[in-house]
Amino acid sequence: MMPMKALLLTQDEKKRFRQSPVKCRRLPQKIVSLADFLAVISDAIRTNDRFWFRGHDDVTYDLTPSALRYSDLANRARALGLMADFKRIAELKLRRVPESGEELKWALIAQHYGLPTRLLDWTESATTALYFACLREERDGLVFILNPVDLNRLSYPLKPRVLDPQEDSAIILSYLRASPTRSRGGRNPVAIYPIWNSERLIIQRGVFTLHGKVFDLDGTKIASLIAIPILKESKPRLRNELQRIGVDEMTLFPELEHSCSHLKRREGLENCK
């Protein structure tokens, strides 16, 4: 029996994804089911290299960390300056406070609780990225694929690997302490492994890119950066199929409030006030 030929996006569907501000190659396949998605991933990744994934539930989002998304310098400075206030408040609430100079630990904790930082979340799990890409069912989405070693090779050709929090602490600190001024000629963002300081981070297989004076990821420089279009019409089916294999809010977020949210959604009660 001949294998079924993959469905392709129509010209009108392709036009919908031109709204994306991310400059990178977009794959032409139409994702209708989870099987389609996994087939595209398998076809796109032909090596044994590790690849990272990130899901956007809105096609108009870019690959820029939250603290650097503000268009004006003053707001970026204020966003980054919140860390000092966060440290003072968090010391009263955290069971274990990072030691002096452990800036990456502070950034990871702040990111976990929603403070703007220079970190951009990625995951080593393709299905986790797809889950996040399907959250807003009224918008088209994207799943991005990135080879993190290719990214780091741009700025650190002698370190063709993902940066380590201990071994590469000086490099990481220089990014965390960079000014809020944009510079196209600065070093590119770097891929880093996190310090495993939360259950959620481990469950979601979280990893990060860290951005200095170059705010966004540009696929014209990073050949491995590609995007898989996720049509809004496909999202309900994809979410149902992800739930069948155990990828849902309750499994990805260990906090009890997310379990309650998942149970309400399962029974169709999420809109009840």
Disulfide bonds with the S-S distance in Angstrom:
none
